[in-house]
Amino acid sequence: MQTITLGGVEISRVVEWHGPFSPTATVFPSATPRMWKENESWLTPDFWQPEHDALFVNVQTWVLRSEGRTVLVDTGLGNDKDRPHIPGWSRLRTDYLDRLAAVGVRPEDVDVVVNTHLHSDHVGWNTRLVDGEWVPTFPRATYVIAKADFEFCDPANGRPWRGMLGDLSVATAGGDMFEDSIAPVHRAGQAVLWEDGYRIDAALSLEPAPGHTPGSAVLRLASGTDRALFIGDLVHNPLQIAEPDCDTCLSEDQREATRSRRRILEEAADTRALVFPGHLPGHGAAEVRREGGKFAIERWAAFGPSGPEFG
């Protein structure tokens, strides 16, 4: 099962890519080997393979049907995108649009696209290549983008990116990603740049959660008695639930990212909200509980586990 319902909102999961990402010490420089060992029993095999020290991630989209509209949360890697710093993600030819169609979504059906932040693995299908030009993939959609991220990654503003992973750059050197995945939807008049918050409908709203990027956001779902938080890259691996002070090398501001992560996990534990990180394989989302000054998994979501067959 890759679809669940919370209140009046139906949530489907569409996985574009699954695979190993990078060694733990590279991605999580502040996480000790002891932390990984103490959590090995539940991190393996979905999230970590200790024999190869391989972290596993999904690149995926959450499809929300709310109040008669279709909302996409993040749009993955995209096809034909030149990502020289990430060879495994460069010039892909995936069947992502077919996978959207499998859950009943055609490009023209999409009403809203939410980019939780502007890294290349969250914005790729904002556009597609048609006759040598990048055009919006979803011709009727409003693309909801934090103004702080838009201005930060616009190469015209000359700001340097962090987000380095050895010889990989999740930000994809800034300019290429902006020009092929962000600027075209803005030029088409389909982008809304928000600042302090943005309401999509009565059930869905966006709020800032900066740190990973200046404009990182959380999408809040509140429908009936059900609650959910789509948190982008505040959590890359479930170890960060057990060890919330461990941030990745991919954040622009690790301290601020940690503050945002703790705040959101505290809220999730207190309200029993399902937490939807951007990249978790396995069951993809979880309810968390407080455990001293840290957190633990109370239960996993009802999504069927995703694995290598999605790669």
Backbone hydrogen bonds, N-H to C=O, Kabsch-Sander energy under -0.5 kcal/mol:
donor,donor_aa,acceptor,acceptor_aa,energy
4,I,11,I,-2.5
6,L,9,V,-2.9
9,V,6,L,-2.6
10,E,8,G,-0.5
10,E,65,R,-1.9
11,I,4,I,-3.5
12,S,63,V,-2.8
13,R,2,Q,-2.2
14,V,61,T,-2.6
16,E,14,V,-0.5
16,E,59,V,-2.7
17,W,59,V,-1.7
19,G,57,V,-2.0
21,F,55,L,-3.0
26,T,23,P,-0.6
27,V,23,P,-1.9
28,F,24,T,-3.2
30,S,247,D,-0.5
31,A,28,F,-1.5
35,M,32,T,-0.6
36,W,32,T,-1.5
37,K,33,P,-2.5
38,E,34,R,-2.8
39,N,35,M,-1.1
40,E,37,K,-1.1
42,W,39,N,-1.0
43,L,39,N,-1.6
44,T,40,E,-1.8
47,F,43,L,-2.4
48,W,43,L,-1.2
49,Q,54,A,-2.3
52,H,49,Q,-1.2
53,D,49,Q,-0.9
54,A,49,Q,-1.9
55,L,22,S,-1.0
55,L,53,D,-0.5
56,F,47,F,-1.7
57,V,19,G,-2.3
58,N,279,H,-2.9
59,V,17,W,-2.7
60,Q,58,N,-0.5
60,Q,278,G,-0.6
61,T,14,V,-2.8
62,W,73,V,-1.6
63,V,12,S,-3.1
63,V,61,T,-0.6
64,L,62,W,-0.6
64,L,71,V,-3.4
65,R,10,E,-2.5
66,S,64,L,-0.6
66,S,69,R,-2.3
69,R,66,S,-2.0
71,V,64,L,-3.4
71,V,69,R,-0.5
72,L,112,V,-2.7
73,V,62,W,-2.7
74,D,72,L,-0.7
74,D,114,V,-3.3
75,T,122,H,-2.3
80,D,92,L,-2.1
83,R,81,K,-0.9
86,I,83,R,-2.0
89,W,86,I,-2.3
90,S,87,P,-1.3
91,R,81,K,-3.9
99,R,95,D,-2.0
100,L,96,Y,-2.3
101,A,97,L,-2.3
102,A,98,D,-1.7
103,V,99,R,-0.6
103,V,100,L,-1.3
104,G,101,A,-2.0
105,V,100,L,-2.1
106,R,104,G,-0.5
109,D,106,R,-2.2
110,V,106,R,-0.6
110,V,107,P,-1.2
111,D,70,T,-2.3
112,V,70,T,-1.9
113,V,142,T,-2.8
114,V,72,L,-3.4
115,N,113,V,-0.6
115,N,144,V,-1.9
116,T,114,V,-0.7
119,H,117,H,-1.1
120,S,170,V,-1.5
122,H,119,H,-2.2
123,V,119,H,-0.6
124,G,76,G,-3.3
124,G,120,S,-0.6
125,W,75,T,-1.7
126,N,123,V,-2.0
127,T,124,G,-0.9
128,R,135,V,-2.3
130,V,128,R,-0.6
130,V,133,E,-3.1
133,E,130,V,-1.8
135,V,128,R,-2.5
135,V,133,E,-0.6
137,T,126,N,-2.2
138,F,126,N,-0.5
141,A,138,F,-1.4
142,T,111,D,-2.4
143,Y,141,A,-0.5
143,Y,190,Q,-3.2
144,V,113,V,-3.5
144,V,142,T,-0.7
145,I,143,Y,-0.7
145,I,192,V,-2.7
147,K,194,W,-3.1
150,F,146,A,-2.3
151,E,147,K,-2.7
152,F,148,A,-1.6
153,C,149,D,-2.6
154,D,150,F,-0.9
157,N,154,D,-2.3
158,G,155,P,-1.2
165,L,168,L,-3.4
168,L,165,L,-2.5
170,V,163,G,-1.8
172,T,169,S,-1.5
174,G,171,A,-1.7
175,G,173,A,-2.8
177,M,172,T,-0.6
178,F,174,G,-2.1
179,E,175,G,-2.7
180,D,176,D,-2.4
181,S,177,M,-2.1
182,I,177,M,-0.6
182,I,178,F,-1.4
183,A,178,F,-3.5
185,V,182,I,-0.6
186,H,182,I,-1.6
187,R,183,A,-3.0
188,A,184,P,-1.6
189,G,186,H,-1.6
190,Q,185,V,-2.2
191,A,185,V,-0.7
192,V,143,Y,-3.0
194,W,145,I,-1.8
194,W,192,V,-0.7
198,Y,206,L,-1.7
200,I,198,Y,-0.6
200,I,204,L,-2.0
201,D,204,L,-1.7
205,S,220,R,-2.0
206,L,198,Y,-3.6
207,E,218,V,-1.9
209,A,216,S,-3.3
211,G,213,T,-1.8
216,S,213,T,-1.4
217,A,116,T,-1.9
218,V,207,E,-2.4
219,L,230,F,-2.4
220,R,205,S,-3.6
220,R,218,V,-0.6
221,L,228,A,-2.9
222,A,203,A,-2.3
223,S,226,D,-2.0
226,D,223,S,-2.1
228,A,221,L,-2.1
229,L,274,L,-2.8
230,F,219,L,-2.9
231,I,229,L,-0.8
231,I,276,F,-1.6
232,G,276,F,-0.6
234,L,231,I,-2.0
240,Q,237,N,-2.3
241,I,238,P,-2.0
242,A,238,P,-1.4
243,E,239,L,-2.9
246,C,243,E,-2.0
247,D,245,D,-0.8
249,C,27,V,-1.9
251,S,248,T,-0.9
252,E,211,G,-0.7
252,E,212,H,-2.0
253,D,211,G,-2.7
257,A,253,D,-2.5
258,T,254,Q,-2.2
259,R,255,R,-2.1
260,S,256,E,-2.5
261,R,257,A,-2.5
262,R,258,T,-2.6
263,R,259,R,-2.2
264,I,260,S,-2.3
265,L,261,R,-2.7
266,E,262,R,-2.5
267,E,263,R,-2.0
268,A,264,I,-2.7
269,A,265,L,-2.5
270,D,266,E,-2.2
271,T,267,E,-2.1
272,R,268,A,-1.2
273,A,268,A,-1.4
274,L,227,R,-2.2
275,V,286,A,-3.3
276,F,229,L,-3.2
276,F,274,L,-0.5
278,G,232,G,-3.2
279,H,235,V,-0.5
282,G,306,S,-1.2
284,G,281,P,-1.9
285,A,283,H,-0.7
286,A,275,V,-1.8
287,E,299,R,-2.9
288,V,273,A,-0.5
289,R,296,A,-2.4
291,E,294,K,-2.6
294,K,291,E,-1.6
295,F,241,I,-1.1
296,A,289,R,-2.1
298,E,287,E,-2.9
298,E,296,A,-0.5
299,R,287,E,-1.4
301,A,285,A,-2.8
304,G,1,M,-4.4
306,S,282,G,-1.6
310,F,307,G,-2.3
311,G,308,P,-2.2
